[in-house]
Amino acid sequence: MDQIEHALALCLSTNTPAIIWGLPGIGKTAIVEAVGSSLGRPVHTIIGSLYEAADLVGLPVRDGDRVRTMPRDWVLECVAKPNTILFLDELTTVDPSVQAAMLRIVNERVVGDVKLPDTVSIVCAANPPNSAAAGVDLSPPMANRLVHLYHEASARVFVRGVRSGWAPAAPLAIPDCISRERAIWAGILATFIERKPSMLHALPALTTEQGGPWPSPRSWEMAITVLAASEAAKASKSTQFDLVKGAIGEGAATEFLNFAKHANLIDPEALLSRPEDFVPAVGGDQLLEVIHSLERCLKEELTQQRWDAAWVLVHAFVDADMEDLAALFGQILLSLGGNKFVPPSSIKVFASTFNQLSTE
């Protein structure tokens, strides 16, 4: 399985809309169909240049005293087969009004009066505007809702395909759950944005760059989602970089992943599995992020075993003379536990610290 196919499959697994960029005749459609076949999902193609905006919405018909739109066959097919991959092709050769209609499909999953199932995945494809007939750039709202994947001709892949008769690729290993990985990356992102708030939203000044990936709250969320999926799937580092770059742009991706590489943040699930090994030895900012990561994991799943492990971590903070962090984490646990989980009797040892923090 090629790198771009793996990246696309990970976008599909998280229902993150993506777009494949490439020159005419390079095989963008073949990539989508190959990935759909590997995942056992049907692909329905909409060639944008063959439609007008009204065609995408549906034909208006009278229904009693009101007018509604009659959905087209492909819309009904998506409803009947909710695991469909909806492939919107030729986005840069369409009229702006058609692109706007496609934006509503990507953003709201609505076509006329029909809401597509949440399990329908959306993939787009486009030629670079300078190589497309009457090419137009993507609008910034459309561009910022997609992970941008770039496909170039590969002699190695072509030769292998010709020799094998373009045999179907082996099924992809796609993770079922990425909540653990996403919690970790969410923590890293939160720390990164705290330190570099200017990176949260950076619309490019040049209009020619606004049709590509750039950082926004929306695209950062997409970035950590596909990054978590790629980590759970044990994808290559280059695939991970391509996915993050495709969501927020190359510069932001390089800076963020370099920050993550040197952050040395602790895996919260590892702490909950072996809390007795925890020695709070890193800086205060990192430990605060560890606490917030633990909070996210415990909100996701709180069992008696995880509850008990969390209090062992509270004691570790106390033993390291970090009563303020112990009190903070302890109060978080009391809030999460409610009336269902009983704190250990040892909480009385630092109850005064809890009370002091709560009044500050």
Helices and strands as residue ranges (DSSP letters): H 3-13, E 18-21, H 28-39, E 43-47, G 48-50, H 53-57, E 59-63, E 66-70, H 73-80, E 85-89, G 91-93, H 96-108, E 110-111, E 114-115, E 121-126, G 129-131, H 140-143, E 147-150, H 155-164, H 179-195, G 197-199, G 207-209, H 217-232, H 237-248, H 250-263, H 268-273, G 275-277, H 284-300, H 304-319, H 323-337, G 345-350, H 351-359
